[in-house]
Amino acid sequence: MLPRRVDAVVIGSGPNGLVSAITLADAGWDVLVLEAADTFGGAVRSTEEGGWISDRFSSNYPLGVASPVMRALELEKFGLKWSNAPLPLVHLLDEDGAAAAIHRDPEDTAKSLGAEHPGDGDAWLRLYQQYVSIREPLLNALLTTWPPVVPGLKLARKLGSAGELLRFARFMAMPMHRMGQELFDGRHGPAIIAGNSLHADAPLSGSVSGTMGWLLAMLAQDVGYPVATGGSSAFSGALVRRAERTGVLLVPGTPVTRVEVSAGRVTAVHTASGETVSVTRAVIADTSAPALYGELLPEALIPAGLRRDLDERFEWDYPTVKLNFRLSGPIPWKSAEARSAGVVHLAGTADDLVHVSADLDTGRVPAQPFLLIGQTTKSDPTRSPEGTEAVWAYSHLPRGIAEDAAAEKLAGRMERAIERYAPGFGDLVIDRELQRPSALESGNAALGFGALGGGTMQLHQQLVFRPTIGLGSARTFVTGLYLGSSAIHPGGGVHGACGHLAARTALRDASLLGPVTRTLPTAALRRLQR
């Protein structure tokens, strides 16, 4: 039986939900986590069968290692270990074997870029040195507070002058394509930025698309593209153990069907089994925005403006198609560097990827898709029996095209693309599993239409526009109810920031200063969304 009353209920046990629960429990709250699935972890989950380990959703975690939120939890004390491949990332430019690589040592990366075009190596070192100089205030500004006033001031001081601050703001606003052109003269440098940009879904010729590419490229140089040793469930398992140590009660197989509201304040949650749990302080939903507002709250309560925004303006990120391979040996890449990389971009030049991005944004399934490939055995030899390789590859369909037939078509193109860059690949396939968008969503209800990011990462649905017009915070129009998933700022990625921000907001609103911190923002939010 569930407890009848707790301080807080967290709906969902993805990394954001677990971080929320830990943050509240560390502050002394009595916290209950209710998870619909039979296992914890959300989209940070793996399975093992016959010596093969498969990451079911997410797999590589540069943000998980670098995030100040995750670092503060000291998950290594709870069994988490990280593994890295000899090379973090290789970006394949053409079928002849030309490739750009991020090496573990930035000097080696610079030598590689400089060999392709003189001067690009020095440009890489300057770029990375600037990142290192602002890393901590930047990551704190992105991931620990909203609005990021104090980290923003520290970032400005690190940059040194108003002029440098404005130059950096311009840099962060640039389209990926323009960013690559300004930074480098050859093909390899822009390709690295472009491939990392396509981990998100902003059009590569649109504003701020360079931000994700730059940040992930710098993180790859800084911390690599690590995997959790033993599978992604080892990551979520460490979060669960950290939560349990603080007294959090976690209950699987218990879907929440309704959030009860009385006089504008959250009062209880109801489960599919008919149980009711009263809450005295807060409910944090680690769910998609459509799920919270369209399924868990009574329809009559939803403000008309919010309902209209969700129905007409909310935009998912691209549907994902994922292939999981069991191979009898390593992929025979034409590129020697790709044979030792943890992550491979099968991609082409930056110009090529602008065309792929345009296809996705105009409803065309790319004829030459961008593939993000994880050679997990390269990073963690425990992932498959000796001499074999566990590999996954994913690509994207355009928004609005998520049916199984389109996924099958794209999967065929993905396999043929790998064969072109690595002749003989098909002969190594022991078996192959296709995770269509429908399968990803059925495996985790928060991944609407197979979208991994909780909603598009484009500027029109970021900051104060995420998930719709609002204040950019975890608050909802209901007092004590918070959205704590990747549907809120700062969005997708396994960094824990969304859950951390939701819990911090709940703690602040429940403090002695609560009437000041919550009353005006909640009233403003209700006015914006009416």
C-alpha positions as CSV (number, residue, x, y, z in Angstrom):
1,M,0.0,0.0,0.0
2,L,1.1,3.5,-0.7
3,P,1.4,6.1,2.1
4,R,-1.8,8.1,2.6
5,R,0.0,11.5,2.9
6,V,3.5,12.8,1.9
7,D,5.1,16.2,1.5
8,A,5.7,15.6,-2.2
9,V,4.9,13.2,-5.0
10,V,7.2,13.0,-8.0
11,I,5.5,11.5,-11.1
12,G,8.0,9.6,-13.1
13,S,11.5,8.2,-12.4
14,G,13.5,9.5,-15.3
15,P,16.7,11.3,-14.4
16,N,14.9,14.6,-13.9
17,G,12.3,13.0,-11.6
18,L,15.0,11.2,-9.6
19,V,17.0,14.5,-9.3
20,S,13.9,16.3,-8.1
21,A,13.2,13.6,-5.5
22,I,16.8,13.7,-4.2
23,T,16.8,17.5,-4.0
24,L,13.6,17.6,-2.0
25,A,14.6,14.7,0.3
26,D,18.0,16.3,0.9
27,A,16.0,19.3,2.2
28,G,14.2,17.0,4.7
29,W,11.0,16.4,2.7
30,D,9.0,13.2,2.8
31,V,9.0,12.2,-0.9
32,L,7.2,9.5,-2.9
33,V,8.2,8.7,-6.5
34,L,5.5,6.9,-8.6
35,E,6.6,5.3,-11.8
36,A,4.2,3.8,-14.4
37,A,6.8,1.3,-15.8
38,D,8.0,-1.7,-13.9
39,T,11.6,-0.4,-13.9
40,F,13.0,3.0,-12.9
41,G,15.1,5.3,-15.1
42,G,12.8,6.6,-17.9
43,A,14.9,7.0,-21.0
44,V,18.1,6.0,-19.2
45,R,17.7,2.3,-19.3
46,S,19.4,-0.8,-20.7
47,T,18.7,-4.5,-21.0
48,E,21.0,-7.5,-20.9
49,E,20.6,-10.8,-22.7
50,G,23.2,-13.5,-23.2
51,G,26.1,-11.3,-22.5
52,W,24.8,-8.5,-24.8
53,I,23.9,-5.1,-23.2
54,S,21.6,-2.7,-25.1
55,D,20.9,0.9,-24.2
56,R,17.2,1.2,-25.0
57,F,17.1,5.0,-25.4
58,S,19.9,7.3,-24.5
59,S,23.5,6.0,-24.4
60,N,26.3,8.6,-24.3
61,Y,26.4,11.1,-21.5
62,P,28.8,14.1,-21.9
63,L,26.3,16.3,-20.2
64,G,25.8,13.7,-17.4
65,V,29.5,13.9,-16.6
66,A,29.9,17.7,-17.0
67,S,26.6,18.8,-15.4
68,P,27.1,20.6,-12.1
69,V,23.8,19.1,-11.0
70,M,24.9,15.5,-11.5
71,R,28.4,16.2,-10.2
72,A,27.0,17.4,-6.9
73,L,25.2,14.1,-6.4
74,E,28.5,12.2,-6.3
75,L,27.0,9.2,-8.1
76,E,30.3,7.4,-8.3
77,K,29.9,6.8,-4.5
78,F,26.8,4.8,-5.5
79,G,28.4,2.5,-8.0
80,L,28.4,4.6,-11.2
81,K,31.5,4.2,-13.4
82,W,32.2,5.8,-16.7
83,S,33.9,4.3,-19.7
84,N,35.4,6.0,-22.8
85,A,36.5,4.8,-26.2
86,P,40.1,5.6,-27.4
87,L,38.6,8.4,-29.6
88,P,35.5,10.3,-28.4
89,L,34.1,11.2,-31.8
90,V,34.8,10.7,-35.5
91,H,32.8,12.5,-38.2
92,L,32.8,10.8,-41.6
93,L,32.9,13.2,-44.5
94,D,32.8,10.9,-47.6
95,E,32.8,7.3,-48.6
96,D,36.5,7.4,-49.4
97,G,37.4,7.4,-45.7
98,A,37.9,11.2,-45.1
99,A,37.1,11.9,-41.5
100,A,37.4,14.6,-38.9
101,A,38.1,13.4,-35.3
102,I,38.0,14.8,-31.8
103,H,40.9,13.1,-29.9
104,R,41.2,12.9,-26.2
105,D,44.1,15.5,-26.2
106,P,43.1,18.8,-27.7
107,E,46.6,19.1,-29.2
108,D,45.9,16.0,-31.2
109,T,42.6,17.3,-32.4
110,A,44.3,20.5,-33.5
111,K,47.0,18.5,-35.4
112,S,44.3,16.6,-37.2
113,L,42.4,19.7,-38.2
114,G,45.6,21.6,-39.1
115,A,46.7,18.8,-41.3
116,E,43.5,19.2,-43.4
117,H,43.8,23.0,-43.5
118,P,46.6,25.1,-42.0
119,G,45.3,27.4,-39.3
120,D,42.3,25.3,-38.3
121,G,44.2,23.6,-35.6
122,D,45.1,26.9,-33.9
123,A,41.5,27.9,-34.3
124,W,40.4,24.8,-32.5
125,L,42.8,25.4,-29.6
126,R,41.6,29.0,-29.3
127,L,38.0,27.9,-29.3
128,Y,38.6,25.2,-26.6
129,Q,40.7,27.5,-24.4
130,Q,37.9,30.1,-24.4
131,Y,35.4,27.3,-23.4
132,V,37.7,26.1,-20.6
133,S,38.0,29.7,-19.3
134,I,34.2,30.1,-19.0
135,R,33.1,26.5,-18.4
136,E,32.0,26.6,-14.9
137,P,29.9,29.9,-15.0
138,L,28.5,28.8,-18.4
139,L,27.4,25.4,-17.2
140,N,26.0,26.9,-14.0
141,A,24.1,29.5,-16.0
142,L,22.7,26.9,-18.4
143,L,21.8,24.2,-15.8
144,T,21.5,25.4,-12.2
145,T,19.4,28.5,-11.9
146,W,16.6,30.3,-13.7
147,P,16.8,33.2,-14.5
148,P,20.6,32.8,-14.3
149,V,21.4,36.1,-12.8
150,V,24.4,35.3,-10.5
151,P,26.0,32.7,-12.9
152,G,25.4,35.2,-15.7
153,L,27.3,37.9,-13.9
154,K,30.2,35.5,-13.2
155,L,30.2,34.6,-16.9
156,A,30.3,38.3,-17.8
157,R,33.3,38.8,-15.5
158,K,35.1,35.8,-17.0
159,L,34.6,37.2,-20.5
160,G,36.3,40.4,-19.3
161,S,34.4,43.3,-21.0
162,A,31.1,44.4,-22.3
163,G,32.5,44.0,-25.8
164,E,33.5,40.4,-25.2
165,L,30.2,39.7,-23.6
166,L,28.3,41.0,-26.7
167,R,30.6,39.1,-29.0
168,F,29.9,35.9,-27.1
169,A,26.2,36.6,-27.2
170,R,26.4,37.0,-30.9
171,F,28.4,33.8,-31.2
172,M,25.8,31.8,-29.2
173,A,23.0,33.2,-31.5
174,M,24.7,32.2,-34.7
175,P,23.4,29.6,-37.1
176,M,25.6,26.6,-37.2
177,H,26.5,27.2,-40.9
178,R,27.7,30.7,-40.3
179,M,29.5,29.7,-37.1
180,G,31.5,27.0,-38.9
181,Q,32.4,29.5,-41.7
182,E,33.7,32.1,-39.2
183,L,35.7,29.6,-37.1
184,F,37.4,27.5,-39.8
185,D,38.6,27.6,-43.4
186,G,38.7,23.8,-44.2
187,R,35.9,21.2,-44.3
188,H,36.6,19.3,-41.1
189,G,36.1,21.9,-38.4
190,P,32.7,23.0,-39.7
191,A,31.7,19.3,-40.1
192,I,32.4,18.6,-36.5
193,I,30.2,21.5,-35.3
194,A,27.4,20.6,-37.8
195,G,27.3,16.9,-36.8
196,N,27.0,17.8,-33.1
197,S,24.3,20.4,-33.9
198,L,22.2,17.6,-35.4
199,H,22.0,16.0,-32.0
200,A,19.3,18.6,-31.5
201,D,16.7,19.7,-34.0
202,A,17.3,23.4,-34.7
203,P,17.6,24.0,-38.5
204,L,21.3,24.3,-39.3
205,S,20.8,27.6,-41.1
206,G,18.7,29.0,-38.2
207,S,19.7,31.1,-35.2
208,V,21.2,29.4,-32.1
209,S,21.7,26.1,-34.0
210,G,25.4,26.6,-33.5
211,T,25.1,26.7,-29.7
212,M,24.4,22.9,-29.4
213,G,27.0,22.0,-31.9
214,W,29.7,24.1,-30.2
215,L,28.7,23.0,-26.7
216,L,28.7,19.3,-27.5
217,A,32.0,19.6,-29.5
218,M,33.6,21.3,-26.5
219,L,32.2,18.7,-24.1
220,A,33.5,15.9,-26.4
221,Q,37.0,17.5,-26.1
222,D,36.6,18.1,-22.4
223,V,34.9,14.9,-21.0
224,G,34.5,12.7,-24.1
225,Y,31.4,10.8,-25.1
226,P,31.2,8.5,-22.1
227,V,28.9,5.6,-21.5
228,A,27.9,4.1,-18.1
229,T,29.9,1.0,-17.5
230,G,27.6,-2.0,-17.7
231,G,24.8,-0.2,-19.5
232,S,22.6,2.9,-19.0
233,S,20.7,1.3,-16.2
234,A,23.8,1.6,-14.1
235,F,23.4,5.4,-14.4
236,S,19.8,5.4,-13.3
237,G,20.5,2.7,-10.7
238,A,23.1,5.0,-9.1
239,L,20.4,7.7,-9.0
240,V,17.9,5.3,-7.4
241,R,20.4,4.3,-4.7
242,R,21.2,8.0,-4.0
243,A,17.5,8.7,-3.7
244,E,16.9,5.7,-1.4
245,R,19.7,6.8,0.9
246,T,17.9,10.0,1.6
247,G,14.7,8.2,2.4
248,V,12.8,8.6,-0.9
249,L,10.2,5.9,-1.4
250,L,10.2,4.7,-5.1
251,V,7.2,2.6,-6.3
252,P,7.2,1.1,-9.8
253,G,4.3,-0.2,-11.8
254,T,2.0,2.6,-10.4
255,P,0.7,4.9,-13.1
256,V,-0.7,8.2,-11.9
257,T,-4.0,8.9,-13.7
258,R,-5.1,12.2,-12.1
259,V,-3.7,15.2,-10.2
260,E,-6.3,16.6,-7.8
261,V,-6.6,20.4,-7.4
262,S,-8.7,22.3,-4.9
263,A,-9.0,26.1,-4.7
264,G,-6.1,26.5,-7.2
265,R,-3.7,24.3,-5.2
266,V,-2.5,20.8,-5.8
267,T,-3.9,18.4,-3.1
268,A,-3.4,14.8,-4.1
269,V,-2.6,12.3,-6.9
270,H,-4.7,9.3,-7.9
271,T,-3.3,6.1,-9.3
272,A,-4.6,3.6,-11.8
273,S,-5.2,1.1,-9.0
274,G,-7.6,3.4,-7.3
275,E,-5.3,4.7,-4.5
276,T,-5.1,8.3,-3.4
277,V,-2.0,10.0,-2.0
278,S,-2.5,13.4,-0.4
279,V,0.3,15.9,-0.7
280,T,1.0,18.8,1.7
281,R,3.6,20.7,-0.3
282,A,4.2,19.8,-4.0
283,V,3.7,17.5,-7.0
284,I,6.5,17.5,-9.6
285,A,5.7,15.9,-12.9
286,D,8.5,14.3,-14.8
287,T,6.2,13.9,-17.8
288,S,5.7,15.5,-21.2
289,A,3.9,18.8,-21.3
290,P,0.9,17.3,-23.3
291,A,0.7,14.5,-20.7
292,L,0.5,16.8,-17.7
293,Y,-1.9,19.3,-19.2
294,G,-3.9,16.9,-21.4
295,E,-4.2,13.8,-19.3
296,L,-3.4,14.4,-15.6
297,L,-5.3,17.6,-14.9
298,P,-9.0,18.0,-15.3
299,E,-9.8,19.5,-18.7
300,A,-12.0,22.2,-17.2
301,L,-9.1,23.6,-15.2
302,I,-6.8,24.2,-18.2
303,P,-6.7,27.9,-19.1
304,A,-7.9,28.5,-22.6
305,G,-4.7,30.1,-23.8
306,L,-2.6,27.3,-22.5
307,R,-4.9,24.7,-24.2
308,R,-4.7,26.6,-27.4
309,D,-0.9,26.9,-27.3
310,L,-0.5,23.2,-26.7
311,D,-3.0,22.2,-29.4
312,E,-1.8,24.6,-32.0
313,R,1.7,25.7,-31.3
314,F,3.5,23.1,-29.2
315,E,6.1,21.3,-31.4
316,W,7.8,18.0,-30.7
317,D,11.4,17.4,-31.9
318,Y,12.1,15.0,-34.7
319,P,10.8,11.4,-34.5
320,T,13.7,9.0,-33.9
321,V,14.4,5.7,-35.7
322,K,17.0,3.5,-33.9
323,L,18.7,0.3,-35.0
324,N,20.4,-2.0,-32.5
325,F,23.0,-4.4,-34.0
326,R,24.8,-7.4,-32.6
327,L,27.9,-7.9,-34.8
328,S,30.3,-10.8,-35.0
329,G,33.2,-8.3,-35.2
330,P,34.1,-4.6,-35.5
331,I,32.6,-2.5,-38.2
332,P,35.2,-2.4,-41.1
333,W,35.2,1.3,-41.6
334,K,37.2,2.7,-44.5
335,S,38.3,5.4,-42.0
336,A,40.9,4.0,-39.6
337,E,40.0,6.5,-36.9
338,A,36.4,5.4,-36.9
339,R,37.5,1.9,-35.9
340,S,38.4,3.2,-32.4
341,A,35.7,5.8,-31.9
342,G,32.9,5.6,-29.3
343,V,30.6,7.8,-31.4
344,V,30.6,8.0,-35.2
345,H,28.8,10.6,-37.3
346,L,28.0,9.2,-40.7
347,A,27.3,12.5,-42.2
348,G,29.1,14.3,-44.9
349,T,30.2,18.0,-45.0
350,A,28.6,20.9,-43.2
351,D,27.0,21.9,-46.5
352,D,25.6,18.3,-46.9
353,L,24.0,18.5,-43.4
354,V,22.3,21.8,-44.1
355,H,20.5,20.0,-46.9
356,V,19.6,17.1,-44.6
357,S,18.3,19.6,-42.1
358,A,16.2,21.3,-44.8
359,D,14.7,17.9,-45.9
360,L,13.6,17.3,-42.3
361,D,12.1,20.7,-41.9
362,T,10.2,20.5,-45.2
363,G,8.7,17.0,-44.7
364,R,11.1,15.0,-46.8
365,V,12.7,11.8,-45.6
366,P,16.4,12.4,-46.4
367,A,17.8,10.2,-49.2
368,Q,21.2,10.4,-47.5
369,P,20.3,10.6,-43.8
370,F,22.5,11.7,-41.0
371,L,23.4,8.8,-38.7
372,L,24.6,9.0,-35.1
373,I,26.3,5.7,-34.3
374,G,27.3,4.4,-30.9
375,Q,30.0,1.8,-30.9
376,T,29.3,0.9,-27.3
377,T,31.7,-2.1,-27.1
378,K,34.5,0.3,-28.1
379,S,33.7,2.4,-25.0
380,D,32.8,-0.4,-22.7
381,P,34.0,-4.0,-23.5
382,T,31.4,-5.5,-21.1
383,R,28.7,-4.6,-23.6
384,S,29.1,-7.8,-25.8
385,P,30.9,-11.2,-25.8
386,E,34.6,-11.1,-26.5
387,G,35.4,-10.5,-30.2
388,T,31.9,-9.1,-31.0
389,E,30.5,-5.6,-31.1
390,A,27.3,-4.0,-29.7
391,V,26.4,-1.1,-31.9
392,W,23.4,1.2,-32.2
393,A,22.5,3.8,-34.9
394,Y,19.8,6.4,-35.0
395,S,18.5,8.9,-37.4
396,H,15.4,11.1,-37.7
397,L,12.2,11.4,-39.7
398,P,10.6,14.8,-40.4
399,R,8.0,16.0,-37.9
400,G,4.6,14.6,-38.8
401,I,6.0,11.4,-40.3
402,A,6.3,8.8,-37.6
403,E,4.5,5.8,-39.0
404,D,6.1,2.4,-39.0
405,A,6.4,2.2,-42.8
406,A,8.4,5.4,-42.9
407,A,10.6,4.0,-40.2
408,E,11.3,0.8,-42.1
409,K,12.2,2.9,-45.2
410,L,14.6,5.0,-43.3
411,A,16.1,2.0,-41.5
412,G,16.9,0.5,-44.9
413,R,18.7,3.7,-46.0
414,M,20.6,3.7,-42.7
415,E,21.9,0.2,-43.2
416,R,22.9,0.9,-46.8
417,A,24.7,4.0,-45.8
418,I,26.8,2.1,-43.2
419,E,27.6,-0.5,-45.9
420,R,28.9,2.3,-48.2
421,Y,31.3,3.6,-45.6
422,A,32.2,0.2,-44.3
423,P,32.0,-2.5,-47.0
424,G,31.3,-5.9,-45.5
425,F,29.3,-4.5,-42.6
426,G,26.2,-6.6,-43.5
427,D,28.1,-9.8,-43.3
428,L,28.8,-9.1,-39.6
429,V,25.2,-8.7,-38.5
430,I,24.1,-11.5,-36.2
431,D,20.8,-9.8,-35.6
432,R,19.3,-6.4,-35.9
433,E,16.4,-4.7,-33.9
434,L,14.5,-1.8,-35.2
435,Q,13.0,0.7,-32.6
436,R,10.4,2.7,-34.5
437,P,9.0,5.9,-33.1
438,S,6.0,4.0,-32.0
439,A,8.2,1.5,-30.1
440,L,10.1,4.3,-28.4
441,E,6.9,6.0,-27.3
442,S,5.4,2.7,-26.0
443,G,8.6,2.1,-24.1
444,N,8.5,5.5,-22.5
445,A,5.4,7.6,-22.7
446,A,7.3,10.9,-22.4
447,L,8.8,10.3,-25.9
448,G,5.9,11.5,-27.9
449,F,6.1,10.3,-31.5
450,G,9.6,9.0,-30.8
451,A,10.9,12.5,-30.0
452,L,13.8,12.3,-27.4
453,G,14.0,16.0,-26.4
454,G,10.6,16.7,-24.8
455,G,9.8,19.2,-27.5
456,T,11.8,21.1,-30.2
457,M,15.0,22.9,-29.1
458,Q,14.4,25.8,-31.5
459,L,14.4,29.3,-30.1
460,H,10.6,29.7,-30.4
461,Q,10.2,26.9,-27.8
462,Q,13.1,27.7,-25.5
463,L,13.6,29.9,-22.5
464,V,10.3,31.7,-21.6
465,F,8.6,29.9,-24.6
466,R,9.1,26.4,-23.2
467,P,6.9,24.5,-23.3
468,T,4.6,27.4,-24.3
469,I,4.3,31.1,-23.5
470,G,5.2,31.4,-19.8
471,L,7.9,32.4,-17.4
472,G,10.5,29.8,-18.4
473,S,10.3,28.1,-15.0
474,A,8.9,24.9,-13.6
475,R,5.8,26.6,-12.2
476,T,2.4,25.9,-13.5
477,F,-0.9,27.8,-13.1
478,V,-1.6,25.5,-10.1
479,T,0.0,26.4,-6.9
480,G,2.3,23.5,-5.7
481,L,2.3,21.8,-9.1
482,Y,5.6,21.8,-11.1
483,L,6.6,20.5,-14.5
484,G,10.1,19.0,-14.0
485,S,10.9,17.2,-17.2
486,S,12.8,18.1,-20.4
487,A,9.7,19.9,-21.4
488,I,10.9,23.0,-19.5
489,H,14.1,25.0,-19.7
490,P,16.9,24.1,-20.5
491,G,15.3,21.1,-22.4
492,G,16.6,17.8,-23.6
493,G,19.8,16.0,-22.5
494,V,20.6,13.9,-19.4
495,H,21.9,16.6,-17.2
496,G,19.2,16.7,-14.4
497,A,18.8,20.4,-14.7
498,C,15.0,20.4,-15.3
499,G,14.4,18.3,-12.2
500,H,16.8,20.3,-10.1
501,L,15.1,23.6,-11.1
502,A,11.7,22.2,-10.4
503,A,12.7,21.0,-6.9
504,R,14.5,24.2,-6.1
505,T,11.4,26.2,-7.2
506,A,9.2,24.0,-5.0
507,L,11.5,24.4,-2.0
508,R,11.6,28.2,-2.4
509,D,7.8,28.4,-2.8
510,A,7.3,26.3,0.4
511,S,9.8,28.5,2.4
512,L,9.0,31.4,4.7
513,L,9.5,33.6,1.6
514,G,7.0,31.5,-0.4
515,P,4.2,34.0,-0.5
516,V,6.7,36.4,-2.1
517,T,8.4,34.0,-4.5
518,R,5.3,32.3,-5.8
519,T,2.3,34.6,-5.6
520,L,3.3,37.2,-8.3
521,P,4.9,34.7,-10.7
522,T,1.9,32.3,-10.5
523,A,-0.6,35.2,-11.0
524,A,1.5,36.4,-14.0
525,L,1.5,32.9,-15.4
526,R,-2.3,32.6,-15.1
527,R,-2.7,36.0,-16.8
528,L,-0.4,35.0,-19.7
529,Q,-2.1,31.7,-20.3
530,R,-5.8,32.7,-19.8
